[in-house]
Each structure stands twice: as C-alpha cells, then as structure tokens.
Amino acid sequence: MKKRVTLWRLITVGCLSLNISQAQTPKPRIVIDRQRAMQMNHEYTSEGAPAKVDKKPAPVIVFAFDKKDAIYKTGENVHFLISIKNADSTAFNGKCQFRLTDEDSKTIKEGDLSVVAGKTEYLTTTTTPGFIRLYITAEQNGYSDTNYATAAFDPEKINASQTFPSDFMAFWKKEKAGLDAIPMNLNRVEFDGPDPNFKYEYIDFQNVEGKRFYFVMTQPKKPGKYIVSMRIPGAGVYKRHVHISTAPNTISIELSVHDFPINQPIESYEKVIPNYFRMINGRKQRYEMFDIQDREKYYYRSVILGLWRTLDIACAEPNADVNKLMVAGGSQGGGLTLAIAGLDQRIKYIEVQCPVLCDHTAAIRQPGREAGWPRVLDAVEKPEYLQDAIKVSAYYDNCNFARFIKAPVFLAQGFNDKTVPPSGTYAMFKLITSPKEMYVEPFSAHGFTPGAVKQIAIRSAEFRKKYFVETNKRDSWREGGDGEK
C-alpha cells in the first residue's frame, strides 16, 4: 500500500485564510452511471418512476407563426398557423380542438377548429404584455395527440412583481462574513484524468450549516495565467455526471450543489437521496422547496454561499487569471449563475439558459403570469408561513440579484418552456444594466431545438469574443435542467 502524504500550507485570499490538505494518493477512479442515477431520482419523486411510452398512430401537429420570432405588439393579432398530418403522413381533415391559455395555464377560450387539407389557423391578441399559449388536439382512429405553441406580446415591457428589500445586499454580506468566519478545512485529492498535461482534483470544503461543498477542478500543469470557468449544474438529486474538462488555457470547475461527494460508487447515493425529499402538504417535495419561510434556512442559502467560497478557492490558484473569471449554467445552473454574479464582482462574464429563481411572486401579484421555478410559494408548509415566505423569496430572486450584475450576460430562453416561464426571464433581464444579449426561440421548451442549439453556439461565441475572450468552450449549453418539474 502506498503511503498517504499530507501537505499543510497556508494561503491568503484577501483577508481569508485557507487551510489546505492535499492528498496525492490514493487516486480514485470516476464512476458514472447516469441512467441508474436518473432512475433513482424519479423513484423518489411524487410522480414515481417514468412509465414506458409506446408510440401510437396519432396525428402529428406542427405550428408556425406569421412572424418568425413570435413576438407581437399588444393589440396586434398573432396568427397561429397549424399543420396536421395523419399518422400515415396524409393530410388531416375534420375538426381539431383548441384551448387558448395565459402563461399560468388558465383557459381564456376553447372550442373546435375546422381543418382542411391539413391546414388551419387561429388569430388572437391581448392588451397586456406577456405570453399566451394555444393547445391543439387532433384525433384519428381513437388515438389523439396534443401540441402547443407560445406567442409573446411586448415581452420587454414585462415588469418584475418581486419587491426589493432595503437590506438585500446587507443580508448577503452578513451571510458571507459568517461563512468567512468558518474554518475552510479544505481537502484536495488528485486523480488521474484523460490528459497527462492537466492536473485533476476532487476538492471539498466546510460550508455553513455543517455541510460540505464538493467540486472537481482541472487545470493545465504548465505554469501560466488561465481563464477560470465554473459551470453550475441543473437541478436533481443523483450522482453528478461530472464533465472532466480539458479546455485549453482554462481552469475548469464542475460542481455539485449538494453536500455529498461526487466521486463515490453509485450505490452510495441510494442511501442519501431520500434526505432531499420531504412530505409537504401531502406531496413529496424536493430540496428546492425546503424552508422558504426562513431566509437563514432556505436550501439555496448554503448553495449560494458554497459557490461564493468555491470562487475564493479558484481565485487563489497561482495560475488563475482573476480578471478572466466566467460562470455558466442552465436551468438551476442558470439561476444560480445569475445569483452569484450579482454578489461577486470578480465574475467578468456569464452565460445562462432558461434560468430559474426569476420572479417568485408573479402569479400572486400579476394575474396571467406564472411564478418562476420552483414555484416555491405553492409548497409553503403551513398557511401561516405564507407571508413570511413571500418576504423571504425576495432574497432568493434573480429579479433582485440582477440589479447588481456587472458582468456581460448572454442568455437563451424558449417560449414553450413551462418549467421556467419566459415572462420571469424577461422581467429579470430588464433589470440587468451590464452589456447583455438574449436569444429567444419560440418553439424551444426546457431544452432547445437542434436549430436553436446551433444558433446559441454561434451567437454566444460572438458575444463572448466581444466582451470576454474567444474560446471554443460550449459546456454551458450541454445541459439544461435535470428532472425539474
């Protein structure tokens, strides 16, 4: 057996002292079984394990708009152009059913439409900035299918419903000071990776609430000054599918938002997954719903602080170019990217897609809009907690973090996204004052169409070249939400 070597050293980051334990051996292997991990995640949700879906010979419904971007002025008619084919690809003829809803899924109108030679259309408008959806259902030989499309009306005029607490930033500065007072107790374990020119490490440290925070960091072995790139994952409770990055001239960070290691055999996660679910109001709810009535206990408090300390560690690396620090992520990762960018001015560039935590109070204060994921006010444990939960939600809302973002922001959003309502994204985006660009795609949901993926890669690369550096890194678009419902 090889002898374990421990090296203690002291590094200063600003006024923060880091106690580092660096173990060179053993070098654990990476164990990845994403299929089993996702199955475990579904087994612990209220929906249960996913059922096998058999493809049925139902009609195929396809939408188009008279405007390519599906963005209209209030009072202007949107033309939903609908094509329907039978299962054998012949044109559908007859009646189809329609249901027009607001973004919050409340029915505005419903009825039948006549379809001739596979074609029909529906015209409508609204006088309020926001989004409307049209659902079409068609049936053939007892088999039916439903599809939907979403149109926007003056979305740039949507205002945030969330209030801004006068002590918002004071609260987060106090929380960071409390974190800084906790000894880091940093552990670093090197392991063998695919490229011998890179150094690979599992790293974990002490966080608030007695939790630990875990991430993987890779960087070139050759001394130099390199971009620091942190990617935050989508939501879910399972073993992280850790992407071991070897991006050129980059210190890459991949992390978990949960306090369990990311380098263990898959069987070890079956024991901890139930801890991230709780019965609330008769339903099994996940961690993102926990304790929203208490701003010192809400689940994302420890996550945001963990991200902040991760950046402290990254910026202390001798090879780190602290003037080239970027953060990226999709869904939960996108929402947390915006949050940490609002708190940490060291971040110089961010890329996000379909970001969560945007305008929690939208459904309560602006009828017709849906609250941002995770719709946390729907799962308050007791009725008497609701008013406290509304107040606390403001401290975890990107409509407030956005006000403090100084880094350039590239964002992508789909109009058909029913996990992350596009109105919340627009309301948040309006509050960002740094250089910004939003790419929208009307037919993308919580995940983008192949055409949108290509456009995002092109547009984000152009934006990144203009405001940050030219890279070929596309990791931020590899992953949207994981199991977010």
Secondary structure, 3 states (H helix, E strand, C coil): CCCCCEEEEEEEECCEEEEEEEECCCCCCCCCCHHHHHHHHHHCCCCCCCCCCCCCCCCEEEEEECCCCCEECCCCCEEEEEEEECCCCCECCEEEEEEEEECCCCEEEEEEEEEECCEEEEEECCCCCEEEEEEEEEEECCEEEEEEEEEEECHHHCCCCCCCCCCHHHHHHHHHHHHHCCCCCEEEEECCCCCCCEEEEEEEEECHHHCEEEEEEEEECCCCCEEEEEEECCCCCCCCCCCCCCCCCEEEEEECCCCCCCCCCHHHHHHHHHHHEEEECCEEEEHHHCCCCCCCCCHHHHHHHHHHHHHHHHHCCCCEEEEEEEEEEECHHHHHHHHHHHHCCCCCEEEEECCCCCCCCHHHHCCCCCCCCCCHHHHCCCHHHHHHHHHHHHHHCHHHHHHHCCCCEEEEEECCCCCCCHHHHHHHHCCCCCCEEEEEECCCCCCCCHHHHHHHHHHHHHHHHHHCCCCCCCHHHCCCCCCCC
